[in-house]
């Protein structure tokens, strides 16, 4: 099963990053909160990363971590191919 995760900005800017998941090749990256079957409650730590608890859980179940630049490149290519079609 295709199971990848990465840390991407909440918005299109370079702000705080949250965990994003991808469960099928060619699908867009979506915030971890869009997957209630995989996500767990965040730690109640001021300034903590959104999705850190989910990241730890999924890492133990052999999800792959994709570097943010690679995930951003995929998202850009997907958007371009959608516009061209």
MOMOVEN-V785717 format. One record per backbone hydrogen bond with DSSP energy under -1.0 kcal/mol. NH is the residue of the N-H (numbers start at 1). CO is the residue of the C=O. Records with the same first field share a line. If there is no record, write none. Layout:
NH = CO, CO
This chain:
4 = 22
5 = 64
6 = 20
8 = 18
10 = 16
18 = 8
19 = 50
20 = 6
21 = 30
22 = 4
27 = 24
30 = 21
32 = 19
34 = 31
35 = 32
38 = 35
39 = 35
45 = 43
48 = 45
52 = 49
55 = 51
56 = 52
57 = 53
58 = 54
59 = 55
60 = 56
62 = 59
63 = 58
64 = 3
66 = 5
71 = 67
72 = 68
73 = 69
74 = 70
75 = 71
76 = 72
77 = 73
78 = 74
79 = 75
80 = 76
81 = 77
82 = 78
83 = 79
84 = 80
85 = 81
